[in-house]
Amino acid sequence: MNVNCFKCQYFKVTWDPQTPRACVAYGFKTKQIPSVVVKQSSGTDCLKFVPKAESRRMQ
């Protein structure tokens, strides 16, 4: 499974230029895409992916 963090409700953008991306579910900030960090550190795909709810702005 290929996880797209940008479509996950736990993905956040931070104001820190050193670590601009964050995963609230796992509780870490990173420069890389969080799903890549999870895959590299655990060897498995992200198991906490939850799709974002449809936004009315996008309709």
For each residue, the residues with C-beta under 8 A, 3 or more apart:
1: 45
2: 45
3: 8 35 45 46 49
4: 7 8 35
5: 8 11 21 23 33 34 35 46
6: 11
7: 4 11 51 52
8: 3 4 5 11 46 49 50 51 52
9: 50 51 52 53
10: 23 24 25 26 48 49 50
11: 5 6 7 8 21 22 23 24 34
12: 21 22 23 24
13: 20 21 22
14: 19 20 21 22 29
15:
16: 19 20 29
17: 20
18: 31
19: 14 16 22 29 30 31
20: 13 14 16 17 31
21: 5 11 12 13 14 29 30 31 32 33 34
22: 11 12 13 14 19 28 29 30 34
23: 5 10 11 12 26 27 28 30 34 37 38 46 48
24: 10 11 12 27
25: 10 48 50
26: 10 23 34 38 48
27: 23 24
28: 22 23 34 37
29: 14 16 19 21 22
30: 19 21 22 23 33 34 37
31: 18 19 20 21
32: 21 36 37
33: 5 21 30 36 37
34: 5 11 21 22 23 26 28 30 37 38 46
35: 3 4 5 38 39 45 46 49
36: 32 33 39 40
37: 23 28 30 32 33 34 40 41
38: 23 26 34 35 41 42 44 45 46
39: 35 36 42 43 44 45 46
40: 36 37
41: 37 38
42: 38 39
43: 39
44: 38 39 47
45: 1 2 3 35 38 39
46: 3 5 8 23 34 35 38 39 49
47: 44
48: 10 23 25 26
49: 3 8 10 35 46
50: 8 9 10 25
51: 7 8 9
52: 7 8 9 55
53: 9
54: 58 59
55: 52 58 59
56: 59
57:
58: 54 55
59: 54 55 56
